[in-house]
């Protein structure tokens, strides 16, 4: 029966040296060589989404003629200027496109009224603080009902 040290020497094809092969100890012949990676080509790059490509393209600078000289603006600004010129000339589809673009870009305003009705406890406290006229103010959906 061969011993463990003779087996390890035979596996590594090194008869004169004894070397233990096992977990965390690969044979010397199959180890990575110094300066060489185990993954020489590296991880493949991910494909870019259409949104990422479009954003990158819109950030690039271009030169435009403005009056007597030229100036550099982003492609996004140039696109908006072109759309604006067409809209001013009366192109209705461009006007619609500008309205959609402007609506997507703006943040919603926080001027909305909370549509919850006041609880009876809140109504009593409001009546105590402001008098009976406080509940006649337009607060909540129940106050919008017409009194006949």
C-alpha positions in Angstrom: 0.0 0.0 0.0 1.5 3.3 -1.0 1.9 6.0 1.7 0.4 9.5 1.5 3.8 11.2 0.9 4.6 8.9 -2.0 1.2 9.4 -3.5 1.6 13.2 -3.3 5.0 13.0 -4.9 3.6 10.9 -7.7 0.6 13.2 -8.3 2.7 16.3 -8.6 5.1 14.4 -10.9 8.0 15.3 -8.6 9.6 12.1 -7.4 12.5 13.6 -5.5 10.5 16.1 -3.3 7.7 15.2 -1.1 4.8 17.6 -1.1 1.4 17.3 0.5 -1.5 17.8 -1.8 -4.9 18.5 -0.3 -7.5 21.1 0.5 -5.9 24.5 0.0 -2.7 23.0 -1.3 -2.9 22.4 -5.1 -0.1 20.6 -6.9 2.8 23.0 -7.7 2.5 22.3 -11.4 -1.1 23.6 -11.5 -0.6 26.7 -9.4 -0.8 30.1 -10.9 2.5 31.4 -12.1 3.8 34.6 -10.5 2.4 37.6 -12.3 -0.3 35.7 -14.0 -4.0 35.9 -13.0 -6.4 33.0 -12.7 -8.8 35.0 -14.9 -6.6 36.7 -17.5 -9.4 38.1 -19.6 -11.2 39.5 -16.6 -14.9 39.8 -16.0 -16.9 40.6 -19.1 -18.3 44.1 -19.3 -22.0 44.5 -18.9 -24.0 45.8 -21.9 -25.2 49.3 -21.4 -28.9 50.1 -21.3 -30.5 52.5 -23.9 -31.1 55.0 -21.1 -27.4 55.0 -20.1 -26.3 55.4 -23.7 -28.7 58.2 -24.3 -27.7 60.1 -21.1 -24.1 59.8 -22.0 -24.7 61.1 -25.5 -26.8 64.0 -24.2 -24.0 65.1 -21.9 -21.5 65.5 -24.7 -20.6 69.1 -25.7 -21.0 70.4 -29.2 -20.3 73.8 -30.9 -23.1 75.9 -32.2 -23.2 79.1 -34.1 -24.8 81.8 -32.0 -25.0 85.2 -33.5 -21.5 86.2 -34.8 -19.6 83.6 -32.9 -19.7 80.0 -31.7 -20.2 78.6 -28.3 -20.2 75.2 -26.7 -23.3 73.7 -25.2 -24.5 70.1 -24.4 -26.4 68.1 -26.9 -29.4 68.2 -24.5 -29.4 72.0 -24.6 -29.1 72.0 -28.4 -32.0 69.5 -28.7 -34.2 71.8 -26.5 -33.3 74.8 -28.6 -34.2 73.0 -31.8 -37.5 71.8 -30.4 -38.2 75.4 -29.1 -37.6 76.9 -32.6 -39.9 74.4 -34.2 -42.6 75.0 -31.6 -42.4 78.7 -32.0 -42.8 78.3 -35.8 -46.1 76.5 -35.1 -45.4 72.8 -35.2 -48.1 71.4 -32.9 -46.5 67.9 -32.5 -43.3 69.7 -31.2 -45.4 71.8 -28.8 -46.9 68.6 -27.5 -43.5 67.0 -27.1 -42.2 70.0 -25.2 -45.1 69.9 -22.9 -44.5 66.2 -22.2 -40.8 66.7 -21.6 -41.4 69.7 -19.3 -44.0 67.7 -17.3 -41.6 64.7 -16.8 -38.7 66.9 -15.7 -40.5 68.9 -13.1 -41.0 67.8 -9.5 -44.6 67.6 -8.3 -45.6 70.6 -6.2 -46.5 70.0 -2.6 -49.4 72.5 -2.7 -52.1 69.8 -2.5 -54.6 69.9 0.2 -54.9 66.9 2.4 -58.2 65.3 1.5 -58.8 63.6 4.9 -61.8 64.7 6.9 -61.3 66.0 10.4 -62.0 63.7 13.2 -64.7 64.7 15.7 -62.0 65.4 18.3 -60.2 67.7 15.9 -63.5 69.4 15.0 -64.2 70.1 18.7 -60.8 71.5 19.3 -61.0 73.7 16.2 -64.4 74.9 17.2 -63.0 75.7 20.7 -60.0 77.6 19.3 -61.6 79.5 16.4 -65.3 79.4 17.2 -68.2 78.0 15.2 -67.1 79.7 12.0 -63.9 77.5 11.8 -65.9 74.5 10.5 -67.4 76.6 7.8 -64.0 77.0 6.1 -63.2 74.6 3.3 -61.3 71.9 5.2 -61.5 68.4 3.9 -64.0 66.8 1.5 -67.0 66.9 3.9 -66.9 70.7 3.9 -67.3 70.8 0.1 -70.8 69.3 0.3 -73.5 71.8 -0.3 -75.9 72.5 2.5 -79.5 72.7 1.1 
